[in-house]
Amino acid sequence: MKKVFGLGLFLIGMVAALWTYLGSVNQGEFDSIILDFQEVPATQIEPALQTLTQVFGLTPRLNSPFAQAEQVYIVSGDRSQLRALRRSPLAKLTERIEPNYRYHALEIPNDPDYPKQWNLRSINLEPAWERTKGAGVTVAVIDTGITPVPDLAKTEIVEGYDFVNDRPEATDDNGHGTHVAGTIAQSTNNDYGVAGIAYQAKLMPLKVLSASGAGEVADIADAIRFAADHDADVINLSLGGGGESHVLRDAIDYAHDKGVVIVAAVGNANQNAATYPARYPHVIGVAALGPAGDKAPYSNFGAGIDIAAPGGSKVNGDLGGILQNTIDPETGAAIFAAYEGTSMAAPHVAGVAALVKASGIDNPDEVANVLQKAARAVPDDGLNYYGAGQLDAAQAVQLAEQGKVDFHDFFRWLRENGYLNPRFWIDGGVAALVPKLLMVLGSYLLAIFLRYYFPYRWTWGLGAGLVAGSSGLFFLRGFYIFDLPQWPFRLMGSGIAEWGNAIQGSSLLNPWFASVLIPFALVVLCLSHPQGKGWAIGTAIGMTIFLTTAAIIDPALLWLGAGLPARLFLGVNALLCLGLARLALKTEGQPT
């Protein structure tokens, strides 16, 4: 009883928090009210206008000469007057009474090549700039170094270190680090070049990669500790590789404990699982998006992906790349160049993390949670291409300023080690959490119902079949265990009808699996087996419930679409599965 009461309080708290949040999202600035009258004769509106003056002390005016036809009037007023007007008899004569919100022009940088930076617009950056530009935050760029190219002239670069050559000057001899730094804090509104995300933030250059772009774990670990000890707020690691290092992991834990947000690229091999260090706990692993907002062809996916951001794709030329000011590695001269890679995606997240930090969120776990809660979720992400979704700078800053970081402790343990993707609990797999639970419950109720007509002994095999046929071990579907293949968890986390989806990473049911075929084969093969026949019958009952639920909620089938043909196919096969279970129980009697 106490557990039920506690769960009730928790759910009430979640609903209250959501209500508060949704209400705050819709708040806006206004000092006048719109009265949009119905299209009625002026003789009916004139008494209403007099009432506004005599009763409410308000002076109505047409919004403009062009508002006469629509009868749109404006009166001065605040939220209390808005509520009073909506409760008054005037409301019967109006189509709507609403705030006359005051909107503002969004900041658009004067950098001449800003229009080429599709990536900054795709993360909804301009509204975020209205609130913060990252002032007071330091971002450490652990990379090939930073050369102060012309479009970094107004960006403050603080003391760093060159761990490759053991010297204080951490200049760039490759171009990669300077490019990454530009995405984070390129000088902006300087009538030159391009823009950066947190352009009032400071940059800390820490060189750990040589001119060839390669570096060693010991240098990277030292650089992370240096950044943490020299007041860095955010660390960007646009680098990675195979092989786990306890020295590097300890350095990451050290920085995290000192309040540093750590962001890393997940790798460019189009493989299932992020490279190190993105896969470590306390690191935000960033996958890459192309210009269309979909997964970049090269980006790793699956285990360790926390969020996705623009990384570019130059399949159709430089316009699809990420444009920043950097150096030509051959000559050292400053150039504007378009790069692609998860190395380019990570600094987008690091830059927005700087904006979130500047908005008052200090704890690195809370910053990570803000970024993920603000991300635009991508439905049907069966292979975890996008993690929490696509980076949204404006929403992240808004959440940070509102302090609406609720229940993050509840979710943090689910994915802190990268083993479990909590988006499963929110978005579901092929079917959401509640339908999954209903499928399990429904299959058990149907089995109990059939037991009255065809008495049989309840066995563990029958129970396992009910689960396998209806929902599978759905809580396993979101597991990502590093260095192990992911497909076994997708299969175990899916009902038999979903096995085609689990293999293909698709949201569309495969008719070969989502039909009576597999239960029929199991019944034929297992009826002579003492334990197997209970499992086969349970599978047929479970699939009856799954196919019925899918026909009602999500009838999306390969080759048949999501319309009436798909519903009929699923419904007919649900009936066939039920008939199969009934026949097996009737002819076989009690399972032993």
Buried (B, 14 or more C-beta within 10 A) or exposed (E): EEEEEEEEEEEEEEEEEEEEBEEEEEEEEBEBBBBBBEEEEEEEBEEBBEBBEEEBEBEBEEBEEEBEEEBBBBBBBEEEBBEBBBEBEBEEBBBEBBBBEEEEEEBEBEBEBBEBBBBBEBBBBBBBBEBBBBEEBBBBBBBBBBBBBEBBEBBEBBEBBBBBEEEEEBBBBBBBBBBBBBBBBBBBBBEBBBBBBBBBBBBBBBBBBBBEBEBBBBBBBBBBBBBBEBBBBBBBBBBBEEEEBEEBBEBBBBBBEBBBBBBBBBBBBEBBBBBBBBBBEBBBBBBBBBBEBBBBEBBBBBBBBBBBBBBBBBEEEBEBBBBBBBBEBEEEEBBBBBBBBBBBBBBBBBBBBBBBBBBEBEBBBBBBBBBBBBBBBBEBBBBBBBBBBBBBBBBBBBBBBBEBBBEBEEBBEBBEBBBBBBBBBEBBBBBBBEBBBBBBEBBBEBBEEBBEEBEBEEBEBBBBBBBBBBBBBBBBBBBBBBEEEBEEBBBBBBBBBBBBBBBBBBBBBBBEBBBBEBBBEBBEEBBEBEBBBBBBBBBBBBBBBBBBBBBEEBBBBBEBEEEEEBBEBBBBBBBBBBEBBBBBBEEBEEBE
